[in-house]
Amino acid sequence: MSYILDNWSFDPFLILVAIVVVWHEVGLHRLAKRSRPERSRERRIRSLYFYGGLAVLLIAVESPIDYWADSYFLVHMVQHLLLMFAAPSLVVLGAPGQPLLDALPGRSGRTVTRQVATGNWSRPVRAVFHWLTGPVVSIVIFNVVMVLWHIPALFDLAENNQYVHIWLMHSSFFFAGILFWLQFIDSPPFRSRMPVLGRAFALLATNIVMIGIAMALSIFANHSIYAPYDHVPGVTLPPFADQQIGAAILWVCGDFWAMPTMIVTVRKLIGNEGGIGSALERFVRQASRESAPRGWASRSMTSTLISEPAEATAPTSLPD
């Protein structure tokens, strides 16, 4: 039990999470005052996923997982998976965007949300958000972050510098995970611009990158490549064996999230696009008609920070 009860730590993420929870609750309260009861219940159910994701985030950085990650590379890999896969996917599923927008300071959440959508001051913010959540950019960011932090020089730097470890490594893992899962999980009011076929390719490419990292750490390596784990007092597990187990965790547990998402994506291709062949043909035909070099997903659904329609005039429901 000491492995579970001892070695809890304080991480600045705890303060940020507390602020976000209060902020989110204010937004839910404002939305409930102008929404139908069933709509409010749907948002409350969504919020449970959001809070669950924040809880997983805190477990990853505050619990003994963070403590033992300094001694065992395999525990560090578990932490990375929690930060890039488990926590972000739950947060995205919780669809916190609209409540957080409605909690912005102002006389009413709806007024401020409209100002966010139309105000000149918000245009640079919306432009950056639009760029970051672009299909290609978000997938590239996720994979680049995953690869960079497994380069020995950067990994060792993060292990030896807590500011880099917390504010760069952990933060980049979590926010890259948010950008990635926004492309695959419905999270109103955001709508992914990535076509279904593009999602399948993105998942396949990401899985190949993960397998490549795992193979580089196990099959293609013959020694421990991370200096901080070479001489950890009290650890009897050989560093290279520890590294190989960590690589296996990345390989297997990464597929635990990737494969179900791929199955859902393929089912959408078959059900909505008439099959992979039809989707590929439509994809190539659409790309050939593009006259402006705006990217392969520019004509799919656009993302937005604009508030969802008011229930009084256009009732909507959350997607399944």
Secondary structure, 3 states (H helix, E strand, C coil): CHHHHCCCCCCCHHHHHHHHHHHHHHHHHHHHHCCCHHHHHHHHHHHHHHHHHHHHHHHHHHCHHHHHCCCCHHHHHHHHHHHHHHHHHHHHHCCCHHHHHHCCCCCCHHHHHHHHHHCHHHHHHHHHHHHHCCHHHHHHHHHHHHHHCCCHHHHHHHHHCHHHHHHHHHHHHHHHHHHHHCCCCCECCECCCCCHHHHHHHHHHHHHHHHHHHHHHCCCCCCCCCHHHCCCCCCCCCHHHHHHHHHHHHHHHHHHHHHHHHHHHHHHHHHHCCCHHHHHHHHHHHHHHCCCCCCCCCCCCCCCCCCCCCCCCCCCCCCC
